[in-house]
Amino acid sequence: MRRLGVFLCLMALCIGYSAQAKLQEVIVYGDANYPPYSYLEKNEAKGIYTKLLRKIFSQMKGYRVEIKLVHWRQGLELLRQGTGFALYPPYLRVKDRPYIWPYSLPLLQETVVTYCREKVLESSLRPRWPKDYYGLVIGNNSGFLVGGPEFFEAERQGKLKITEARSARENLLLLGMRKTDCYINDRHSILWELKKLKSSGEYLPGEKGVQIFEGATISTEQAFVGFTNRDNGKFSFKQDFLRQFNSILYEMQRRGELQQLREEFVR
C-alpha cells in the first residue's frame, strides 16, 4: 500500500512536470520609452499596458509569456524581419506597416496633441493641424507615425521640419532648450514626463525657463498589440494566442477594468 502511495505521488509529479513542459514560451515586445503606458524603470518593465498585458497573460492557458521592452524602432524591425512575435502598443497603420498583421482588440484610446513653446502660440492657438504649424520645427518620437499623412507630406515638401528623439523626455528637453518649436505625442504621455521633469528641476517654467502649452489636437487613436506576418509559420500558435488574448481583453473592457487601470496610473 505504501509503495502504491509513493507510485501515485511520483505519477502526479510527472504529470505536473509534463504539463509545465508543454507551456509554449513566448516573448512579447513593448516600447521602453512610452510612459505612462510602457517604459523601463531600473530595468523593470512598467506602465499601464505592461500591467494590463501581464494580467491577461496570467490567465491564458498553455503559454508562458515574457515581456521584453526595447526601443520602438527595434521592436518594429523585429516584426518586419519576422523574428519578433508581437509588439505593443502600435496604432493601426496597415498601409505604413504591412508587416504587422493581425492586430488585437484595441487596448485603450489615446489623444495625440501638440505641445509648443509659449512664443509659438502667443499670436494664435494654431488649431488647424498641420497647416497652422508650417514653418516650424516639430519634435517626434523616433519611429512614431502620430502626425498623420498630411504632416509627413508637408515635411517632404519642405513646409515644416521634423526632428526625432528616442523619448518624450528627450523631446521635451529639446523643446525647453528652444531647439524645437513643438512636440507631438499622446497627451497623457507628455503630461507624465513633464511632471517628472518639473520634479527633478530639469524643466523650469516662467522667467527661468520656457513655458509650454497645449496646441492643436491631432487625432484620437487606439493602441493595439500587433503581430508579425513575416514569420512564415514559425509562430504556428499565433491564432490561438490571439483568440485567448482577445477573449480575456474583451471581458476586462466590458467590466471597465481598462479605464480604471489608466485612471489609477494617471493619479
Disulfide bonds with the S-S distance in Angstrom:
Cys116-Cys182 2.15
